[in-house]
């Protein structure tokens, strides 16, 4: 789902899994509930587990409102933030690299950046917003279909084809807004990794290790670092925020989705999980997406 490939996954043996069930049940989340952390957190030690738990809680409170997602969609369609945006071709990966990362970059050239969800919250004078629904999707999918699926879900529809058509028309989009307003769901909150993860603490500065040229992995690597419409290589961000991957597991934001889902489910009696199935069913071949579905 757009994550940088890691050369080696951390080894977790059966003894560590057993210890994690005993040692990593911690308390003190904002809800007062108990959160059992995943086995990976055990490697970080007691202080690392505290940092891990705090990061899980922080991530859970980076929800975005449906109304803000629709406003973002309108900006894309008006070519205000991505002049070559093509709803029929532009993927979520394209939008992350060329819109979400630049819009969430600090203005200070020597600064870093934040999650776009955080930027939107701060614009409202807020700092935290608990997500009520977790969205599983893959970054190779059309961004258009991601938005359509979220809207269709709140309209009580099980497929998003008709909503997708409506999103392409200004007049029909207004009617969609009216329908959502009448159901009282424009302020419904979602957790969508593209917006909720601080890309400046992860992928913004590059594309990860380059596979061996001539392999299928290299071909996929090349395609993912280029815009779907223009075929141009994405510009990388030059922010100075420290990147944190699995070498610093407690602070990394890309290894806690299962813990965060567990926390959200405990904090919300009506917590829901929305799975956006793309037209090629690729979501079921993405490791993180499958892991979220299993969780």
C-alpha positions as CSV (number, residue, x, y, z in Angstrom):
1,X,0.0,0.0,0.0
2,X,2.7,2.4,-1.0
3,X,5.1,1.6,1.8
4,X,8.8,1.5,1.2
5,X,10.1,-2.0,0.8
6,X,12.2,-3.1,3.8
7,X,15.2,-5.4,3.0
8,X,14.6,-7.5,6.1
9,X,11.5,-8.0,8.3
10,X,12.1,-8.2,12.1
11,X,12.3,-11.7,13.4
12,X,9.7,-12.5,16.0
13,X,10.0,-16.0,17.5
14,X,7.3,-18.0,19.4
15,X,8.8,-17.1,22.8
16,X,8.7,-13.4,22.0
17,X,5.0,-13.7,20.9
18,X,4.2,-15.4,24.2
19,X,6.1,-12.7,26.2
20,X,4.3,-10.0,24.3
21,X,0.9,-11.3,25.4
22,X,2.1,-11.0,29.0
23,X,4.3,-7.9,28.9
24,X,2.8,-5.6,26.4
25,X,-0.7,-5.1,27.9
26,X,-0.5,-1.5,28.9
27,X,-3.0,1.1,30.2
28,X,-3.2,4.8,30.0
29,X,-4.7,5.5,26.6
30,X,-6.9,8.6,26.3
31,X,-10.0,6.4,26.7
32,X,-8.7,4.6,29.8
33,X,-8.9,1.3,28.0
34,X,-6.3,-1.5,27.9
35,X,-4.4,-1.9,24.7
36,X,-2.4,-5.1,24.0
37,X,0.5,-4.1,21.8
38,X,1.7,-6.2,18.9
39,X,4.8,-8.4,19.3
40,X,7.0,-5.9,17.4
41,X,6.7,-3.5,20.3
42,X,8.5,-5.9,22.6
43,X,11.8,-5.3,20.9
44,X,11.7,-1.6,22.0
45,X,11.9,-2.3,25.7
46,X,9.8,-0.7,28.5
47,X,10.4,2.9,27.4
48,X,10.0,2.0,23.8
49,X,6.6,0.4,24.6
50,X,5.4,3.6,26.2
51,X,6.5,5.6,23.2
52,X,4.9,3.0,20.9
53,X,1.6,3.2,22.9
54,X,1.6,7.0,22.7
55,X,2.2,6.9,19.0
56,X,-0.7,4.5,18.5
57,X,-3.0,6.9,20.4
58,X,-1.7,9.8,18.4
59,X,-2.3,8.1,15.1
60,X,-5.8,7.1,16.1
61,X,-6.7,10.7,16.6
62,X,-5.7,11.8,13.1
63,X,-9.1,11.3,11.6
64,X,-10.4,13.4,8.7
65,X,-13.9,14.5,8.2
66,X,-15.9,13.5,5.1
67,X,-16.6,17.1,4.3
68,X,-12.9,17.9,4.2
69,X,-12.3,14.9,1.9
70,X,-15.0,16.2,-0.5
71,X,-13.4,19.7,-0.4
72,X,-10.1,18.1,-1.3
73,X,-11.7,16.3,-4.2
74,X,-13.2,19.5,-5.5
75,X,-9.7,21.1,-5.4
76,X,-8.4,18.2,-7.5
77,X,-11.2,18.4,-10.0
78,X,-10.8,22.2,-10.3
79,X,-7.0,21.6,-11.1
80,X,-6.1,23.9,-8.2
81,X,-3.5,21.6,-6.6
82,X,-2.6,19.1,-9.4
83,X,-3.1,20.6,-12.9
84,X,-2.8,17.3,-14.8
85,X,-5.0,15.3,-12.4
86,X,-7.1,12.9,-14.4
87,X,-9.8,11.0,-12.3
88,X,-9.8,8.2,-14.8
89,X,-6.0,7.6,-14.5
90,X,-4.5,9.3,-11.4
91,X,-3.8,6.9,-8.5
92,X,-3.7,7.5,-4.8
93,X,0.1,7.2,-5.1
94,X,0.1,10.1,-7.6
95,X,-2.0,12.2,-5.3
96,X,0.1,11.5,-2.3
97,X,3.4,12.3,-4.0
98,X,2.2,15.4,-5.8
99,X,-0.5,16.9,-3.5
100,X,-0.6,15.5,0.0
101,X,3.2,15.7,0.6
102,X,3.6,19.3,-0.8
103,X,0.5,20.6,1.1
104,X,1.7,19.1,4.4
105,X,5.2,20.5,4.1
106,X,6.2,23.3,6.6
107,X,6.6,26.7,5.1
108,X,10.0,27.1,6.7
109,X,12.5,25.8,4.2
110,X,14.6,24.4,7.1
111,X,11.6,22.7,8.6
112,X,9.8,19.4,8.1
113,X,6.2,18.5,7.7
114,X,3.1,17.0,9.3
115,X,0.3,14.6,8.3
116,X,-2.2,16.4,6.1
117,X,-4.9,15.3,8.6
118,X,-3.0,17.3,11.3
119,X,-2.8,20.3,9.0
120,X,-6.5,20.3,8.4
121,X,-7.2,19.9,12.2
122,X,-4.9,22.8,13.0
123,X,-6.7,25.0,10.4
124,X,-9.9,24.4,12.4
125,X,-8.1,25.2,15.7
126,X,-8.1,21.5,16.7
127,X,-5.3,19.1,17.6
128,X,-7.0,15.6,17.7
129,X,-9.9,13.9,16.0
130,X,-10.7,10.3,16.7
131,X,-11.5,8.3,13.6
132,X,-14.7,6.2,13.7
133,X,-14.0,4.2,10.5
134,X,-10.8,2.6,9.3
135,X,-10.4,2.6,5.5
136,X,-8.3,-0.2,3.9
137,X,-7.2,0.6,0.3
138,X,-4.2,0.3,-2.0
139,X,-2.3,3.2,-3.4
140,X,-2.3,1.8,-6.9
141,X,-6.1,2.2,-7.0
142,X,-7.7,5.3,-8.6
143,X,-8.0,8.1,-6.0
144,X,-11.4,8.8,-7.6
145,X,-12.6,5.3,-6.5
146,X,-11.2,5.8,-3.0
147,X,-13.3,8.9,-2.5
148,X,-16.3,7.3,-4.2
149,X,-16.2,4.3,-1.9
150,X,-16.0,6.5,1.3
151,X,-19.0,8.5,0.1
152,X,-21.0,5.4,-1.0
153,X,-20.4,3.8,2.4
154,X,-22.0,6.8,4.2
155,X,-25.0,6.7,1.8
156,X,-25.5,3.0,2.8
157,X,-24.5,1.7,-0.6
158,X,-22.5,-1.5,-1.0
159,X,-21.0,-0.5,-4.4
160,X,-19.5,2.8,-5.5
161,X,-20.1,2.9,-9.3
162,X,-23.0,5.3,-9.3
163,X,-21.3,7.6,-6.7
164,X,-18.2,7.6,-8.8
165,X,-20.2,8.9,-11.8
166,X,-21.7,11.6,-9.6
167,X,-18.3,12.8,-8.4
168,X,-17.4,13.8,-12.0
169,X,-20.3,16.3,-12.2
170,X,-20.5,19.6,-10.2
171,X,-24.3,19.5,-10.1
172,X,-24.4,15.9,-9.1
173,X,-21.7,16.5,-6.5
174,X,-23.8,19.2,-4.9
175,X,-26.7,16.7,-4.7
176,X,-24.4,14.2,-3.1
177,X,-23.4,16.8,-0.5
178,X,-27.1,17.5,0.1
179,X,-27.8,13.8,0.6
180,X,-24.9,13.4,3.0
181,X,-26.0,16.5,4.9
182,X,-29.5,15.2,5.2
183,X,-28.2,11.9,6.7
184,X,-26.0,14.0,9.1
185,X,-22.7,12.3,8.1
186,X,-20.6,15.1,6.6
187,X,-18.7,15.2,9.9
188,X,-18.2,11.4,9.9
189,X,-14.5,10.7,10.6
190,X,-12.3,8.3,8.7
191,X,-8.7,7.0,9.1
192,X,-7.0,7.0,5.7
193,X,-3.3,6.3,5.8
194,X,-2.5,8.7,2.9
195,X,-3.8,11.6,5.1
196,X,-3.2,10.3,8.6
197,X,0.5,9.2,8.3
198,X,3.1,11.9,8.3
199,X,4.7,11.2,5.0
200,X,7.5,13.5,5.9
201,X,8.6,11.1,8.6
202,X,8.7,8.3,6.0
203,X,8.6,8.2,2.3
204,X,8.7,11.9,1.2
205,X,12.5,12.0,0.5
206,X,12.9,9.0,-1.8
207,X,11.6,5.7,-3.2
208,X,13.4,3.1,-1.2
209,X,16.1,0.7,-2.2
210,X,16.3,0.1,-5.9
211,X,15.8,-3.6,-6.9
212,X,18.1,-5.3,-9.5
213,X,17.5,-3.9,-13.0
214,X,15.7,-6.2,-15.4
215,X,13.6,-7.9,-12.6
216,X,9.8,-7.7,-12.2
217,X,10.5,-5.9,-8.9
218,X,12.5,-3.2,-10.7
219,X,9.7,-2.7,-13.3
220,X,7.2,-2.2,-10.4
221,X,9.7,0.1,-8.6
222,X,10.0,2.3,-11.7
223,X,6.3,2.5,-12.3
224,X,5.6,3.6,-8.7
225,X,8.1,6.5,-8.8
226,X,6.4,8.0,-11.9
227,X,3.2,9.8,-12.4
228,X,0.5,7.7,-14.1
229,X,-0.5,10.5,-16.5
230,X,2.8,12.2,-17.4
231,X,5.2,9.3,-16.8
232,X,7.5,11.9,-15.1
233,X,9.5,10.9,-12.0
234,X,8.0,12.4,-8.9
235,X,9.9,15.2,-7.3
236,X,11.2,14.2,-3.8
237,X,10.7,16.4,-0.8
238,X,13.8,18.1,0.7
239,X,12.4,18.6,4.2
240,X,14.7,18.0,7.1
241,X,12.3,16.0,9.3
242,X,14.0,12.8,10.5
243,X,12.8,9.7,8.7
244,X,11.7,6.8,11.0
245,X,11.4,3.3,9.7
246,X,11.5,-0.1,11.3
247,X,15.1,0.6,12.5
248,X,13.2,2.8,15.1
249,X,10.1,0.8,15.6
250,X,8.6,2.8,18.5
251,X,8.6,6.1,16.6
252,X,7.8,4.6,13.1
253,X,4.2,5.4,12.0
254,X,4.0,2.7,9.4
255,X,4.1,-0.4,11.6
256,X,1.2,0.2,14.0
257,X,-2.0,-0.2,11.9
258,X,-3.1,-3.4,13.7
259,X,-2.6,-1.8,17.1
260,X,-4.4,1.3,16.1
261,X,-7.3,-0.6,14.7
262,X,-7.6,-2.5,17.9
263,X,-7.6,0.8,19.9
264,X,-10.2,2.4,17.7
265,X,-12.5,-0.6,18.0
266,X,-12.2,-0.4,21.8
267,X,-12.8,3.4,21.9
268,X,-15.8,3.3,19.5
269,X,-18.8,0.9,20.0
270,X,-19.8,1.7,16.4
271,X,-16.3,1.5,14.9
272,X,-16.4,0.3,11.3
273,X,-13.9,-1.0,8.8
274,X,-14.4,0.0,5.1
275,X,-12.5,-2.1,2.5
276,X,-12.2,-0.3,-0.8
277,X,-12.0,-3.0,-3.5
278,X,-10.4,-1.8,-6.7
279,X,-11.5,-2.9,-10.1
280,X,-8.5,-5.4,-10.4
281,X,-8.9,-6.7,-6.8
282,X,-5.3,-5.7,-6.2
283,X,-6.2,-4.8,-2.6
284,X,-6.2,-8.5,-1.7
285,X,-2.6,-8.9,-2.9
286,X,-1.2,-6.1,-0.7
287,X,0.3,-7.5,2.6
288,X,-0.7,-4.5,4.8
289,X,-4.3,-4.5,3.3
290,X,-4.7,-8.2,4.0
291,X,-3.2,-7.7,7.5
292,X,-5.8,-5.0,8.2
293,X,-8.6,-7.2,7.0
294,X,-7.4,-10.1,9.2
295,X,-7.2,-7.7,12.2
